[in-house]
Amino acid sequence: MTGCFTTALVVDGQVQHWTQHVRRLQLTVRHLGLHWQAEGLTEQVAAIIAPTTGLQRLRITLMSSPGGQVDTHTAIMPYIPPADTPLRLLLASQRLDPGAAHVGYKVTTRAFYDQAYAEAQAAGYDDALILNTRGHVVETAIANIFIEKHGQLCTPPLADGCLNGIMRDVILQERPVITRSLTLDAINNADAVYVTNGLQGVRVACLVT
């Protein structure tokens, strides 16, 4: 079955960046050629987060059913933030084809990214840095990537194969950011490297070679 998902941070009963999460679901469903309306999703999510307090992790999954309908699944669990230390990135052994099916969309078939993440974890790293077949930096297995050089933020363009992540979208709206293809040299020579996603926010990272 084909599907897509989003994972959001909930703080004291409030879903962070809710509008962006819903918009990404709508765009991904349209990309997949499925028919789904967001009406009722807010109420469905409100019902499961109402009894919660503190930090929670909300996952919304949309899956196609044999009858052509889209089933909505929601799940919530306590979220414990990771330690506030720089993430150690391992260069992934496989490269991403930016023209492959569903690249740039958060779909449920994520074998490439899961393999890269598992490879990094097995080697004692926190995440994997992914390059595309052109040699450009794309993202990590679970986050977008930014570099800072002389006070200027840069991030790869969507054309290089990265997901338009929730925090990436927020930062692009709130900060002056240059979108351009990045090489490994740009990562290694950056003043700072950041990885971002809708659950963990913004974290400092470094490529370990």
N, C-alpha and C positions, 0 to 999 in steps of 0.2 A: 504494500500500500504506500501511496505517496503522502507526504505530510510535511509540515513545517512547525517550528516552535519558537518560543522566546522565553527567556529567563529574566526575571525582574527582582529587584531588591524592594522589600516591603519594610518600612520603618514605622512602627507604632500604628499599624493599620492603614498606612498610606503607600500606595504603589509609586515608586519613584519613576519619573519620566513616562507616565502611563500613555500619554498621547503618542509618543514616539514608538512605543511597543505595539500599540494597536495599528498605527500606520504601517509599520514593517510587516505585520501579519497580513494586512490587506494587500500590500504590494507583492508579497511572496505567493499568496493564494492566487492572485491574478496571473503571476508568472507561471504557476503550475497549471493554469487553465481550470481551476476549481471554482465553484460557486459558493460563496460564504458571505454572510452579512454579520457585521459586528454588533448589531442590535442585541441587547440582552447580555453581552459579555461583561459589561461593567457590573451589572447586578449579580451575575454568577460569581465573579471574582470577589465582590464585596461580601457575599455570603460566607465564603470560606476564610476570608481574612478577618472578619469581624471579631471572632473570639481570640485573636492573637495579639500579642504585645511584643515590643522589642524588635529585633531584626529577624526577618523571615525571607526565605527564598521561594519565589512563586514561579512555577513553570506552567505555561499554557501551550498545549499541543493540539494542532488541527490535523486530523487524518481523514483521508478520503475513504468512503465506504463503498461496497460493491454496487449499491443503488445510486451512486453518483452524489450522495450527500456528503457533507463534511461534519465529522464528529468532533466536538470540542471537549478536551480533557484538561482539567486543572488540578494541580497538586501544590501543596505548600508544606514547608518544613523549616525548622529553625536554621538560621544562618549564623555561622561563626566566622568572622572575618579572619583572613590569614594574617600571619605575623607581618608587621610593617618593616620588612627588610627587602632589599632589591631582589627582584626575580632573576634567577639564573637561566638564561636561554641557551638551548642546544640547537645548532644548525640542523634542520631536518635533512635526512638522507635522500628523500624523494622531492621532486619539484612539481609544482602545480601548473597544470595547463590552464591559462586564463580563459581559454575558449571552451573548456569542458562544460557539460550540461550542469546547470544550477549553480555554477561558481558565482559567488557574490550574494547568494541567498541562503538563509538559515533553514535548510531542509533537514529532514530526519535521516537522510542517507548521508552520513558524514564519515565514511570509512577512511578517507585520506587523512582527515584531521585527527580522527581518533587514533590512527596508527602513529602519526607524528607525535601526538601527546604521550601515548604509551611508550614510545621510543625514548622520549626525553625523561619521563618518570623512571623508567627502568635503569637509565644511566645516572640517576641521582640529580636531575635538573628539574626545574619547576615547569617549564613550558618549552615548546619548540618554535624556532624562527623559520618561517617558510619562505622560500624563494620560488619565483615562477620559472617557466622554461626559457624566459628571456634573460634570466639572471637578476631580475629585480626583486627587492624585498616586497612581500605581500602583506603579511600579518603573522601572528603566532597561531597556534592551534586553537586558542580560545579567546583571542583578543586582537584588537587593532594595535597598530604601532605608530608612534610619533617620535621624531627626534627634535632636539633643540640645538641650534647652532647660532652663537652670537645673539641670543635672545629671540631668534625667529623659530617658530614651530613649523615643521614640515611633516606630511603624512602621504603615503602612497595614494594614487588616484584609483578609483573603482575599476578603471580599465585594466589595471595590473592584476585584478582578481580578488581584491579584498572585499570583505563584507562591509556594508555601510552600517557599522555597529551603532548601538544606542549612544554611548558616550562619544564616539567619533562624531556623530551628528550634532550632539549638544555642543561639543567643543568648536566645531566648525561654525556654528551659529553665534557663539559667544566670544570667540577669539580670532584674531587675524592669523590664518594658517595658510601656508603654501602647499598645494597638492602637486606633487611631482614624483616621478619614479626615483626610488632610492636604491643604492648599491650597498654591498657589504662594507665598502670603504666609508660610506656616509654613516653607517651605524657605528663603525669602529672609531670614527673621528668626531662623532657628535659630542657636544658638551653634556648632553643628557639624553637618555632613551626612556620613553614611557610606553607602557601598554595599558589599554583601556577596554573595559566592557561594562555592560549595564549592571552587573552584580558587584564587581570589585571596585568600580570607579577607575581612578587613575593611579597607577603604580610605577615606581622606578624599576628599570630593568637593565640588564647588561648581558651582552653576548659573550659566552665563555668559550674560548678557542684553545 
